[in-house]
């Protein structure tokens, strides 16, 4: 599940792709354009937030293009995209203020000396200088990231998961807990076709497959008599191996060595295993990890949503409405 509040992600992005993200002045000197519970939001803070959101958008476009060769996406920001980026920038500043306010109340803090260890580092100074960043504003970004992560850790520790919830999930999702069926598969892997032919000849003369696997195979499965597990349509073997293994009936051996990128395989089929349910005991840890993560994400998302809902947020950017205080949402104010 994707968390609504992506401030942490954007802060990480700043550290990766923040070229040109310097503000035109420090936050303290900049025009006040709003507030959250009395804490001012300045134009410089908003401008930096917009640049981060814009860079994140550009990064996603570039990544999509790189992952989908031949697909061209215009990097030009439409008015609709710009409007959405502005909304995201405002939202991120609001969340930043809420984090700064709430962290001390939850006993979450970051010492100045911890930040000093980062900001006094030569590599950090070079990074800030080369990318024309406002050092004070960027330091606040880093501090907020630390507080955000600390606040999240504090909240998710309160999440508890019961055995009843795990059992209920198990019963409601039976298709997720099936042990895949397939045919038991053994092989002997060697480098050359001649070695494979020699082993095939020994097998035809009655030699034991497991003994030959232990003696000749280059694969770590040799200590298990060449057993590599069950093979079915979902197995992630190389195509040549998979096709040959699935063509065998229980007890059969490939009539000729099978060549792949790894060498030459002599493949043997064991027993055919039917799919069967995985017990609750076997699935317990898997379900526990999944539900715990899900509940933690939901808990922190709700926590942040409640903070915003209760907050008094003022927005002075619009010029055509009267000044308004809001609880839970931002209303333009003059």
Residue, then its C-alpha position, 0 to 999 in steps of 0.5 A: x500500500x502506498x502511503x499518502x504522506x511521502x515527505x520522507x521519500x521527497x527528502x531522500x530525493x533532495x539528497x539525490x537530485x537537488x541540483x539547482x534547488x537553492x532558495x532566493x533567500x533564507x526562510x526567516x527573511x522570506x514572505x509569510x504565506x501561511x501557517x500551521x498551528x501558528x508556525x509560519x510558512x514562508x515563500x522560501x519554504x514553499x518554493x523549495x518544496x515546489x522545486x523538490x516536487x517538480x524534480x521528483x516528477x521529472x525523475x519519474x518521467x526520466x525513469x519511465x522513459x529509461x525502463x520503456x524504450x521506444x516510449x516517448x513522454x514529453x517532459x513539458x509540464x502542462x498547466x494541470x501538472x503544474x497545479x498538481x505540483x503546487x498542491x503537492x508542494x503545499x501539502x509537503x510543507x504542511x506535513x513538515x510543520x506538523x512533524x516538527x511540532x509533533x515530534x517533541x510531544x512524542x519524545x522524538x528529537x534529533x540533537x544538533x550535534x547529530x546534524x553537525x556531523x552531517x553538515x560539517x562534513x566536507x562532502x556535504x559542504x561540497x554538495x551544498x555549494x555545487x548545487x547552490x543550496x540554501x544551507x539553513x533550509x537544507x539543514x531543516x530538510x534533513x532535520x525533518x527527515x530524521x524527525x519524520x522517521x523517528x516519529x514513524x518508528x515511535x508510532x508503529x511500535x504501538x501496533x499489535x497483531x493478534x493470533x486471531x487476526x492471523x487466523x482470520x486472514x489465513x481462512x479468508x485467503x486460502x489460495x495464497x497458502x498452497x504448496x505448489x505441485x510439480x515433478x521432482x527434478x534431479x540433474x547432473x551438470x558438467x562442462x562438456x558434451x563428452x563428459x555428459x555422454x560418458x555419464x549417460x553411458x554409465x547410467x544406461x549400464x545401470x549406474x546409480x544417478x545419485x552416486x554419479x551426481x555426487x561424483x561428477x556434478x558441478x552444481x551444489x545439488x550434488x550432495x542431495x543426489x542432484x535434487x533441485x526441487x519441484x519443476x512446474x510451469x512457474x519454475x524459474x529455470x532456464x528455458x532449455x532445462x525447464x522444457x526438458x524437465x517438464x517433458x519427463x514422466x516419473x522415473x525417466x531420464x533425458x535421452x540426451x544431455x541438455x545444453x544450457x548457458x551453464x553447461x550440459x545437464x542430464x535430467x531425471x524426473x522423480x515423483x509427481x507431487x500434487x499441490x496441497x494446502x500449507x498449514x496455518x502453522x507453516x503460514x503463520x510467520x508469513x502472514x504475521x510479517x505481511x499484516x504487521x507491515x500493513x497495520x503499521x502503514x495504516x496506523x501511521x497514515x491515520x496518525x498523520x491524517x488525524x494531526x492534519x485534521x485537528x490542525x489550524x492551517x492558514x493559507x495567505x496565497x489567494x487574493x480573492x477570499x477573506x482570511x480564514x482559519x481552518x481545521x483539517x483542511x487548507x482554505x485560501x486566505x488573504 
